[in-house]
Amino acid sequence: MPASRRASTAAKGASIKADTKPELRLRQELWRKGLRYRKNVSALPGIPDLIFQKAHVAIFCDGDFWHGKGWKSRKARLTRGANAEYWISKIERNIERDRKTTKTLKKRGWIVLRFWESEIQRDIHGVLATVYSTLHQDR
């Protein structure tokens, strides 16, 4: 069953595609560390939030809700809510799209890093360490 017009409009308005708070925080910290990147490169599948062109590293900052963090328990909670069929289907499509995007980028020789918004908020230093080590690994 599709979501009501009002629910769909509210969801679309709440779903920021770029410049989310976690993404801005990650970008700010990377910049402080002297790491330069490009953002929202539409020529690549999935439009990564950040890329490091020379290193072929693509970074996505995935929202916990929209991209299905803890999907098994989240799905169970959604099942009990309004428009359950719509929301479960929507998020499952997002999860599948993320998998396909990652697979396509890897086939093209990119390293793909995906961070949950809560991970960026909770452990920015760990996220930075992962990015830094990925950029500086021998290939």
Steps between C-alpha positions, in 0.01 A plus 500: 500500500653834405557766761254780523583812300572690822730226635688477171551875485619510861740212443648656189546829681672328791729301273794727435711368213814707557663706773352302789639577845711180514633564149589860586677384816702240310593749230606758759723250680654370177573857390664574835725199445605642165311242296343645186204339331223561251139481609180365345657383174201424280712329233544202734231245586312589817644854506750442784498763773878532472767365271876499496560483125867396492456229762170387345322511837126573515333582832133483587350640821188287537206606713413236759127500421502542123776246435383236748747493788406210729250396236366187670384682815406819313285299260323335793422843647381635165270200458300625798473860372298695248558433130724207592495345153604828338787573741638146501494488121661845474788418732556157349530666157756741648700212649500315168595816309791557741623142440481542122675838514782360712540201269506719188756740645722211610484351149621838373800486732372720783536431870165568663469614862155523654449659840178516698396847615505375860853366453621840379329672794621247758855427381628761257861415588447134408338602172790735424749223578324268257500764225863592563623140501302422185648800320854410605500123447731349242327369191 
